[in-house]
Amino acid sequence: MLLVYLGKLWTPQSYIISDKGITIVRIIGRVVIFRKEIESIEIKSGISLAGQLFGSGGVAGYYGKFILDNGKKITLYCTRIDKVVLIRTKTKVYGISPENIEDFYQKYDPANW
């Protein structure tokens, strides 16, 4: 039971879009994906994980480094993986799961950045 509570500390609480980039808010620390690094963003209906390199995948959400079915690596900050926003940067692929994915996607407008 203690592990579930500890896991919640790293579970994403919210996501913020700003001029700086996309901030993933967690109880323990924030993660910023800088705007200048983002190459593309897309909505993906579900992702299939082949393995876990580091992190947690389960009750407290999905956060950490994982391997997708296609063998590529992804860093997840998700509460669920049935519908995910994929963020590709020059060096990484991130997966996040905002509560309202379509609203989040509309707020992200690369033309305004």
PyMOL commands that set and color helices and strands:
alter all, ss='L'
color gray80, all
select helices_A, chain A and resi 2-8+35-37+101-107+110-112
alter helices_A, ss='H'
color red, helices_A
select strands_A, chain A and resi 12-17+21-26+30-34+38-44+49-58+61-68+73-78+84-89+93-96
alter strands_A, ss='S'
color yellow, strands_A
deselect
rebuild
show_as cartoon
